[in-house]
Amino acid sequence: MARNTDKSYDLGASISRHLRVGGYLAALLILGGGTWSAVTEISGAVVAPATIVVETSTKTVQHRDGGIINQILVKNGDFVKAGDLVLRLDDTLTRSNLAVLTNQLDELYAQEARLTAEIQGRNEISFKKRAQSPLHRAHLMMIEETQRNMMEARQKNHLSKREQLQTQIVQFEKQIGGLIRQRDAKQTEVDLVNAELGGLESLRKKKLVTESRVMAFQRERSSLEGELGGIIAQIARSEEAISERRVMILQADEELRSNNLEQLQQTRAQISELEERRIAAQDELRRTEIRAPQNGKVFDLAVHTIGGVVMGGEVVMKIVPEEDQLIVEAKVQPVDVDQIGPDQEATIRLPAFDKRTTPELKARLKTISPDLVEDPRTGSTYYLAELAIPENELERLDGKSLIPGMPVEAFIKTEDRSVLSYLVKPMMDQIAHAMRET
């Protein structure tokens, strides 16, 4: 009986001793773990999907009006310099339109020079000297010769009118000269008849001549005075005719000048209108040659067929700027944006390359968008962060190249936090949320 009691006591003591040891170990473990979690800090990071882009963005090459493709002078991967010809559109219609406008302007400029010479009373036309090809020069010479002939014909026609009027004036002047002589002769006859009548009147008073003879002389005098009056009237009519012819000469000169001024005004108005149209046609012709906007590499070439149609505003190719720095654009979730700021360190992972041979690259956060950006395809929102990769980091790629559009992962380093804060924060957030709801 005593043995059984001793065995029972030893077992209870052993269990109690083991429980105490276990309690001590558990307390030590909890205390040690709590101390470790409170003291030990681990690095935090905001993980964001990202893309390699060009700092000043890729340049798109477009054509405002579109057209038919005549030549494709580049292919994907070609390096081009700013101003290099990359695509030529068909310019047949544009050149034809420009040629028509140029010919019309050539004629109008020649007409303007001719009208100016006529207004100024010059016999020679001063045509504008412009640079032109030999073929164009031959065309201009024909136009200029036509204007010279026209000026000569117009001058001859005008001079002919003047000469006709001058001839009529001379004829009237000669007629007046004859009439004056007739007038003088008639006046002499009238004077003689008057003298004879004076003598006859004295004789009639003495009854030496008859009354009938005196009356005959009086009739003759009246007839002579009538003829004299007719001659004087003819002289007046001739002088009036001369005045009319001189007025007609002045009117012809003024009419010619007025017509020339009116034609010159109309010609210059047409020149102004056609010059605007020619400038537009020249600009349209220049735009049939599509040139690179800057140095860079051609990619995403959208046209491949000669004779194909390019629509107005259509992007025909893109050019990655050659000297622009490549940066990383990361899409940061709104809940993480308060953890990041400019100049924070980051790590860039490149899933496109072999992880075993490609290192992670260090980067630094440059900017964060001031407001949310919405993805037009998915409707999701994010903050756009730009990260710069130093040149010495790019050299670690051992010849591999980063290409715009390449997907990467950005790990933006945040403040170091203790393990305990990671464990406690979710619980504290839940408690705070629950208290706000109550």
For each residue, the residues with C-beta under 8 A, 3 or more apart:
1: 4 5
2: 5 6
3: 6 7
4: 1 7 8
5: 1 2 8 9
6: 2 3 9 10
7: 3 4 10 11
8: 4 5 11 12
9: 5 6 12 13
10: 6 7 13 14
11: 7 8 14 15
12: 8 9 15 16
13: 9 10 16 17
14: 10 11 17 18
15: 11 12 18 19
16: 12 13 19 20
17: 13 14 20 21
18: 14 15 21 22
19: 15 16 22 23
20: 16 17 23 24
21: 17 18 24 25
22: 18 19 25 26
23: 19 20 26 27
24: 20 21 27 28
25: 21 22 28 29
26: 22 23 29 30
27: 23 24 30 31
28: 24 25 31 32
29: 25 26 32 33
30: 26 27 33 34
31: 27 28 34 35
32: 28 29 35 36
33: 29 30 36 37
34: 30 31 37 38 420
35: 31 32 38 39
36: 32 33 39 40 419
37: 33 34 40 418 419 420 423
38: 34 35 418 419 420
39: 35 36 418
40: 36 37 418 419
41: 416 417 418 419
42: 416 417 418 419 422
43: 413 414 416
44: 339 413 414 415 416 417
45: 347 411 412 413 414
46: 332 333 336 339 340 411 412 414
47: 409 410 411 412
48: 330 331 332 333 336 385 409 410 412
49: 330 331 407 409 410
50: 328 329 330 331 348 387 407 408 409 410
51: 328 329 405 406 407 408
52: 326 327 328 402 403 404 405 406 408
53: 57 58 326 327 328 329 404 405
54: 57 58 320 321 324 325 326 327 404
55: 324 325 326 327
56: 321 324
57: 53 54
58: 53 54 318 319 320 321 404
59: 293 294 296 318 319 320 321
60: 315 317 318
61: 86 87 290 292 293 315 316 317 318 319
62: 313 314 315 316
63: 66 67 89 287 290 310 312 313 314 316
64: 287 312 313
65: 284 287 312
66: 63 309 310 311 312 313 314
67: 63 89 90 288 309 310
68: 89 90 307 308 309 310
69: 72 87 88 89 90 303 305 306 307 308 309 310
70: 88 89 90 91 288 306
71: 87 88 306
72: 69 75 87 301 303 304 306
73: 85 86 87 88
74: 78 80 86 87 298 301 317
75: 72 78 298 301
76: 298 299 300 301
77: 297 298 299
78: 74 75 297 298
79: 295 296 297 298 322
80: 74 84 86 292 295 296 297 298 319
81: 84 292 295
82: 291 292 293 294 295
83: 291 292
84: 80 81 291 292
85: 73 88 289 290 291
86: 61 73 74 80 290 291 292 298 317
87: 61 69 71 72 73 74 289 290 303 316 317
88: 69 70 71 73 85 91 288 289 290
89: 63 67 68 69 70 287 288 289 290 310
90: 67 68 69 70 93 288
91: 70 88 94 95 285 288
92: 95 96
93: 90 96 97
94: 91 97 98 281 284 285 288
95: 91 92 98 99 285
96: 92 93 99 100
97: 93 94 100 101 281
98: 94 95 101 102 278 281 282 285
99: 95 96 102 103
100: 96 97 103 104
101: 97 98 104 105 274 277 278 281
102: 98 99 105 106 278
103: 99 100 106 107 139
104: 100 101 107 108 274
105: 101 102 108 109 271 274 275 278
106: 102 103 109 110 139 140 143
107: 103 104 110 111 143
108: 104 105 111 112 267 270 271 274
109: 105 106 112 113 127 128 271
110: 106 107 113 114 125 127 140 143 144 146 147
111: 107 108 114 115 147 263 267
112: 108 109 115 116 264 267 268 271
113: 109 110 116 117 125 126 127 128 147
114: 110 111 117 118 125 147 148 150 151
115: 111 112 118 119 260 263 264 267
116: 112 113 119 120 126 264
117: 113 114 120 122 123 124 125 126 151
118: 114 115 121 122 151 154 155 256 260
119: 115 116 257 260 261 264
120: 116 117
121: 118
122: 117 118 125 126
123: 117 155
124: 117
125: 110 113 114 117 122 144 147 148 151
126: 113 116 117 122
127: 109 110 113 140 144
128: 109 113
129:
130:
131:
132: 136 137 140
133: 136 137
134: 137 138
135: 138 139
136: 132 133 139 140
137: 132 133 134 140 141
138: 134 135 141 142
139: 103 106 135 136 142 143
140: 106 110 127 132 136 137 143 144
141: 137 138 144 145
142: 138 139 145 146
143: 106 107 110 139 140 146 147
144: 110 125 127 140 141 147 148
145: 141 142 148 149
146: 110 142 143 149 150
147: 110 111 113 114 125 143 144 150 151
148: 114 125 144 145 151 152
149: 145 146 152 153
150: 114 146 147 153 154
151: 114 117 118 125 147 148 154 155
152: 148 149 155 156
153: 149 150 156 157
154: 118 150 151 157 158 256
155: 118 123 151 152 158 159
156: 152 153 159 160
157: 153 154 160 161
158: 154 155 161 162 252 253 256
159: 155 156 162 163
160: 156 157 163 164
161: 157 158 164 165 252
162: 158 159 165 166 249 252 253
163: 159 160 166 167
164: 160 161 167 168
165: 161 162 168 169 245 246 248 249 252
166: 162 163 169 170 245 249
167: 163 164 170 171
168: 164 165 171 172 241 245
169: 165 166 172 173 242 245 246
170: 166 167 173 174
171: 167 168 174 175
172: 168 169 175 176 238 239 241 242 245
173: 169 170 176 177 238 242
174: 170 171 177 178
175: 171 172 178 179 234 238
176: 172 173 179 180 235 238 239 242
177: 173 174 180 181
178: 174 175 181 182
179: 175 176 182 183 231 234 235 238
180: 176 177 183 184 235
181: 177 178 184 185
182: 178 179 185 186 231
183: 179 180 186 187 228 231 232 235
184: 180 181 187 188
185: 181 182 188 189
186: 182 183 189 190 224 227 228 231
187: 183 184 190 191 228
188: 184 185 191 192
189: 185 186 192 193 224
190: 186 187 193 194 221 224 225 228
191: 187 188 194 195
192: 188 189 195 196
193: 189 190 196 197 217 220 221 224
194: 190 191 197 198 221
195: 191 192 198 199
196: 192 193 199 200 217
197: 193 194 200 201 214 217 218 221
198: 194 195 201 202
199: 195 196 202 203
200: 196 197 203 204 209 213 214 217
201: 197 198 204 205 214
202: 198 199 205 206
203: 199 200 206 208 209
204: 200 201 207 208 209 210 211 214
205: 201 202
206: 202 203
207: 204
208: 203 204
209: 200 203 204 213 214
210: 204 213 214
211: 204 214 215
212: 215 216
213: 200 209 210 216 217
214: 197 200 201 204 209 210 211 217 218
215: 211 212 218 219
216: 212 213 219 220
217: 193 196 197 200 213 214 220 221
218: 197 214 215 221 222
219: 215 216 222 223
220: 193 216 217 223 224
221: 190 193 194 197 217 218 224 225
222: 218 219 225 226
223: 219 220 226 227
224: 186 189 190 193 220 221 227 228
225: 190 221 222 228 229
226: 222 223 229 230
227: 186 223 224 230 231
228: 183 186 187 190 224 225 231 232
229: 225 226 232 233
230: 226 227 233 234
231: 179 182 183 186 227 228 234 235
232: 183 228 229 235 236
233: 229 230 236 237
234: 175 179 230 231 237 238
235: 176 179 180 183 231 232 238 239
236: 232 233 239 240
237: 233 234 240 241
238: 172 173 175 176 179 234 235 241 242
239: 172 176 235 236 242 243
240: 236 237 243 244
241: 168 172 237 238 244 245
242: 169 172 173 176 238 239 245 246
243: 239 240 246 247
244: 240 241 247 248
245: 165 166 168 169 172 241 242 248 249
246: 165 169 242 243 249 250
247: 243 244 250 251
248: 165 244 245 251 252
249: 162 165 166 245 246 252 253
250: 246 247 253 254
251: 247 248 254 255
252: 158 161 162 165 248 249 255 256
253: 158 162 249 250 256 257
254: 250 251 257 258
255: 251 252 258 259
256: 118 154 158 252 253 259 260
257: 119 253 254 260 261
258: 254 255 261 262
259: 255 256 262 263
260: 115 118 119 256 257 263 264
261: 119 257 258 264 265
262: 258 259 265 266
263: 111 115 259 260 266 267
264: 112 115 116 119 260 261 267 268
265: 261 262 268 269
266: 262 263 269 270
267: 108 111 112 115 263 264 270 271
268: 112 264 265 271 272
269: 265 266 272 273
270: 108 266 267 273 274
271: 105 108 109 112 267 268 274 275
272: 268 269 275 276
273: 269 270 276 277
274: 101 104 105 108 270 271 277 278
275: 105 271 272 278 279
276: 272 273 279 280
277: 101 273 274 280 281
278: 98 101 102 105 274 275 281 282
279: 275 276 282 283
280: 276 277 283 284
281: 94 97 98 101 277 278 284 285
282: 98 278 279 285 286
283: 279 280 286 287
284: 65 94 280 281 287 288
285: 91 94 95 98 281 282 288
286: 282 283 289
287: 63 64 65 89 283 284 290
288: 67 70 88 89 90 91 94 284 285
289: 85 87 88 89 286
290: 61 63 85 86 87 88 89 287 316
291: 82 83 84 85 86
292: 61 80 81 82 83 84 86 295 296 319
293: 59 61 82 319
294: 59 82 319 321
295: 79 80 81 82 292 321 322 323
296: 59 79 80 292 319 320 321 322
297: 77 78 79 80 319 320 322
298: 74 75 76 77 78 79 80 86 301 317 318 319
299: 76 77 317 318 319 320
300: 76 315 317 318
301: 72 74 75 76 298 304 316 317
302: 314 315 316 317
303: 69 72 87 308 310 316 317
304: 72 301 308
305: 69 308
306: 69 70 71 72
307: 68 69
308: 68 69 303 304 305
309: 66 67 68 69
310: 63 66 67 68 69 89 303 314 316
311: 66 314
312: 63 64 65 66
313: 62 63 64 66
314: 62 63 66 302 310 311
315: 60 61 62 300 302 318
316: 61 62 63 87 290 301 302 303 310
317: 60 61 74 86 87 298 299 300 301 302 303
318: 58 59 60 61 298 299 300 315
319: 58 59 61 80 292 293 294 296 297 298 299
320: 54 58 59 296 297 299 324 404
321: 54 56 58 59 294 295 296 324
322: 79 295 296 297
323: 295
324: 54 55 56 320 321
325: 54 55 388
326: 52 53 54 55 389 402 404
327: 52 53 54 55 366 386 387 388 389
328: 50 51 52 53 348 363 386 387 388 389 408 410
329: 50 51 53 384 385 386 387
330: 48 49 50 384 385 386 387 410 412
331: 48 49 50 373 382 383 384 385
332: 46 48 336 337 340 368 382 383 384 385 412
333: 46 48 336 337 382 383
334: 337 372 381 382 383
335:
336: 46 48 332 333 339 340
337: 332 333 334 340 368 383
338:
339: 44 46 336 412 414 415
340: 46 332 336 337 344 365 368 385 412 414
341: 344 365 368
342: 365 366 367 368
343: 364 365
344: 340 341 364 365 412 413 414
345: 362 363 364 365 412 413
346: 362 363 364 365 387 410 411 412 413
347: 45 360 361 362 363 410 411 413
348: 50 328 360 361 362 363 387 389 408 409 410 411
349: 360 408 409 411
350: 353 358 360 361 402 406 408
351: 355 407 408 409
352: 406 407 408
353: 350 357 358 397 400
354: 357 358
355: 351 358
356:
357: 353 354 398
358: 350 353 354 355 397 400
359: 396 397
360: 347 348 349 350
361: 347 348 350 389 393 394 396 397
362: 345 346 347 348 389 390 393
363: 328 345 346 347 348 387 388 389 390 393 410
364: 343 344 345 346 387 388 390
365: 340 341 342 343 344 345 346 368 385 386 387 412
366: 327 342 386 387 388
367: 342 385 386
368: 332 337 340 341 342 365 383 384 385 386
369: 372 373 383 384 385
370:
371:
372: 334 369 381 382 383
373: 331 369 381 382 383 384
374: 379 380 381
375: 378 379 380 381 382
376: 379
377:
378: 375
379: 374 375 376
380: 374 375
381: 334 372 373 374 375
382: 331 332 333 334 372 373 375
383: 331 332 333 334 337 368 369 372 373
384: 329 330 331 332 368 369 373
385: 48 329 330 331 332 340 365 367 368 369 410 412
386: 327 328 329 330 365 366 367 368
387: 50 327 328 329 330 346 348 363 364 365 366 410 412
388: 325 327 328 363 364 366
389: 326 327 328 348 361 362 363 393 394 402
390: 362 363 364 393 394
391: 394 395
392: 395 396
393: 361 362 363 389 390 396
394: 361 389 390 391 397 402
395: 391 392
396: 359 361 392 393
397: 353 358 359 361 394 400 401 402
398: 357
399:
400: 353 358 397
401: 397
402: 52 326 350 389 394 397 406
403: 52 406
404: 52 53 54 58 320 326
405: 51 52 53
406: 51 52 350 352 402 403
407: 49 50 51 351 352
408: 50 51 52 328 348 349 350 351 352
409: 47 48 49 50 348 349 351
410: 47 48 49 50 328 330 346 347 348 363 385 387
411: 45 46 47 346 347 348 349
412: 45 46 47 48 330 332 339 340 344 345 346 365 385 387
413: 43 44 45 344 345 346 347
414: 43 44 45 46 339 340 344
415: 44 339
416: 41 42 43 44
417: 41 42 44 421 422
418: 37 38 39 40 41 42 421 422
419: 36 37 38 40 41 42 422 423
420: 34 37 38 423 424
421: 417 418 424 425
422: 42 417 418 419 425
423: 37 419 420 426 427
424: 420 421 427 428
425: 421 422 428 429
426: 423 429 430
427: 423 424 430 431
428: 424 425 431 432
429: 425 426 432 433
430: 426 427 433 434
431: 427 428 434 435
432: 428 429 435 436
433: 429 430 436 437
434: 430 431 437 438
435: 431 432 438
436: 432 433
437: 433 434
438: 434 435
